[in-house]
Amino acid sequence: MRMTVSGASASGGFDMVDLHDPMLYGQGEPHSVWRHLRRHSPVHRNVTADGRSFWSVTRHQDVMRVLRDYEVFTSARGNLLTTLGTDDVAGGRMVTVTDPPHHARLRAPQVAALTAGVRGTGGTRMREAVRALLRPALDGSPWDLARAATRLPLMALGPVMGLPAADWPALGRLAFAAVAPDDPVYAAEGTRTTLATAHHELFSYFRAALRSRHRSPADDLLTRLLPPAGEDTRAAAELAVYHCYSLLLGAVTTLPHTMSATALAMAENSRVIEAMRQGPQALATGVEEALRWSSPAAHVLRHTTRPVELAGVPLSRGEAVVAWLGSANRDEAVFPDPYRFDPGRTPNRHLAFGYGPHYCLGAALARASLTAVLVELVDAVEAVEVCGPVEHLNSHFIAGINRLPVRLTPRRRAAH
């Protein structure tokens, strides 16, 4: 997704821009549209090309309200625009499409299973993997950073879950297809076919993997997700499949796109990489700014459960409401100079991981992994130079980059 705000993509009028169109995010300038809406129509009715409608919420304070107030803005009918006009079949079975109090009962096994996994993610294993990822590019030859970054989610999650490395490329591609079904890199025969195929193959894979762990337990997240003895084994095992699916999609949503967007910011401003090299605190604030800047999950969907007024706009019961996280993270009322990547930005009240009861389960895992990535990047690289056309992902959900050709200048070490 382009970070520019020239307004060039809205020559026909901002009110006419279709925020549901995945092409806008690959070819246009959604940030221009969001900025206009924040200023002039912060709760704005959109109608898709095929006649479906939803309300766009673009200001930080209003997005927070939608995410916090689950009694009025439910996630149970679906949490992504890909389900607009239908009810998500995973409602009540997957954490992201279940409201409290049942949400807490679904969330608990994932929290327990992830706790042990997070401890090792930012350590030696992850840093060594990132080092190996960067090594081929340190000779100064052109390197597609975005393509290489697609390996990151399974590098982080694969060992934690106990998934064989040989399976990682196929799992990664299926997961990308599930979150970006409109992009030609991942699309099969249309959005619905791509989604259906990706869902079927990922669920089949995790069912088989969990059956294998049931027969042969191991010290990994898959084993920790298995139901304890005495529970309704079939129902609990199917719930574990949903847990695996949502964790994988969360990793695919965050890691590669945050790395790519941050590397692009480093290429555009050489002071960014230098600032993030000034010690642990500088790196920690830099990680948070990378998350705000990239806002890899661009939106979440909710539906109103009763009539409500939002920012002075009356909404009826059953309305689809889209909270644009990418817009909230550029709200001038919260972030001074929001279109500048500031590694030292504090406070940084970004909503990259959401807010309220649905705050991202994998946030700690993502932060640990991203910290490992950026530690190695700023340690090994002096400068990033873009050396070819940048191609952005066609997706209204993932603010991603498909192609980012760069040359990395290795960091020179002082002689001792």
Buried (B, 14 or more C-beta within 10 A) or exposed (E): BBBBBEBEBBEEEBBEBBBBBBEBBBEBBBBBBBBBBBEEBBBBEBEBEEEBEBBBBBBBEBBBBBBBBBEBBBBBBBBBBBBBEEEBEBBEBBBBBBBEEEBEEBBEBBEEBBEEBBEEBBEEBBBEBBBEBBEEBBEEEEBBBBBBBBBBBBBBBBBBBBBEEEEBEEBBBBBBBBBBBBBEBBBBEEBEEBBBBBBEBBBEBBBEBBEBBBEEEEEBBBBBBBBEEEEEEEEBBBBBBBBBBBBBBBBBBBBBBBBBBBBBBBBEBEEBBBBBBEEEEBBBBBBBBBBBBBBBBBBBBBBBBEEBEBBEBEBEEEBBBBBBBBBBBBBBEBBEEBEEBBBEBEEBBBBBBBBBBBEBBBBBBBBBBBBBBBBBBBEBBBBBBBEEEBBBBBBBBBBBBBBBBBBBEBBEEEEE
